[in-house]
Amino acid sequence: MEVSNKELQIVNLSNHVLTDAEISVLKRGLSFSPMYRINHFELTKDLYLFCRKLTLKMIHSQPSALNDLETDDQDVLRNLMELLNENEVRNQDDRCPCYVPSKTAPPLSLFPAIQVFFNTVREHIQGLPKNSLIGQNLSGEERLALNNLQKNDKFLIKEADKGGNVVLWPVEQYMKEAQRQLDNKQYYQKLPMDPTEVFKRKLSHLLDTAREAGTISKREHDFMQLNFWTSGLRKRMTA
């Protein structure tokens, strides 16, 4: 089934029958971003963390700035630590396992420009209406349709190679198409042997040398010492 408008085509190769709401959502394209409900606490916290990064960057470029800290600023560090720790826990799944989060929470008042920016934006956040959506760009039915499309594991939603059109691929058909392209000997060549072990030995030697020289830490060494080399695509194609 093919659904189109002047700018976009939706090509449905699956057996799933699209509802009007699902078609409406897909017509917006894969770069479409739904608006979200305003959360004053989350916005203020993200604002602070952004300003904190700016402050830390300034401190690293001006180490002498830390010498100007007053005793009262220690209270600011203690008050912000719990907030900072909570944010680190929330985002830990998005980070590299070898990443060691910084626990430094310098007062923004070290740099007046950053403090003024923080205060100004925070005032704007506090003036936003509570429990409202930032620009209502999806109806309730469309939001439900978007959620259903995201949860459906029978098909994949991909952007076409040309034109930015949206294609719904049945999972099995998508994998067969990927295999067909890999079988094209004009572009791909089957290796006479699996080079994985060769690459693993070379990588291990490189990492061991770097660890002995003190170039990388044990944590970094262990993280880069990969134990799983088979991609998800290959696993599914050979299953």
MOBELWO-V899224 format. One record per pair of residues at least 24 apart in sequence whose ideal C-beta (glycine too) atoms are under 8 Angstrom apart, sorted by sequence separation. I is the first residue (numbers start at 1). GAP is how many residues later the second one is. If there is no record, write none. Layout:
i	gap
I	GAP
I	GAP
//
This chain:
i	gap
3	24
81	24
80	25
200	26
77	28
76	29
77	29
200	29
77	30
199	30
76	31
48	32
52	32
196	33
73	34
48	35
49	35
73	36
69	37
45	38
49	38
69	38
66	40
69	41
45	42
68	42
65	45
56	46
65	46
59	47
56	48
56	50
55	51
59	51
55	52
58	52
52	53
55	53
58	53
52	54
55	55
178	55
52	56
55	56
58	56
51	57
54	57
179	58
55	59
178	59
48	60
54	60
175	61
175	62
51	63
51	66
51	67
48	70
47	71
47	74
47	75
44	78
47	78
44	81
43	82
40	85
43	85
40	86
40	88
38	90
40	90
38	91
38	92
38	93
37	94
38	94
37	95
38	95
37	96
38	96
36	97
37	97
35	98
36	98
35	99
35	100
35	101
35	102
34	103
35	103
34	104
34	109
34	112
25	113
25	117
21	118
24	118
100	119
21	120
25	120
21	121
24	121
25	121
98	121
98	122
21	123
22	123
26	123
21	124
25	124
98	124
98	125
19	126
22	126
97	126
98	126
22	127
30	127
96	127
30	129
26	131
29	135
16	136
30	136
29	137
16	138
15	139
16	139
14	140
26	140
14	141
13	142
11	149
18	150
9	151
16	152
9	154
11	154
13	154
14	154
10	155
11	155
13	155
14	155
15	155
8	156
9	156
10	156
11	156
12	156
13	156
14	156
8	157
9	157
10	157
11	157
13	157
8	158
10	158
13	160
//
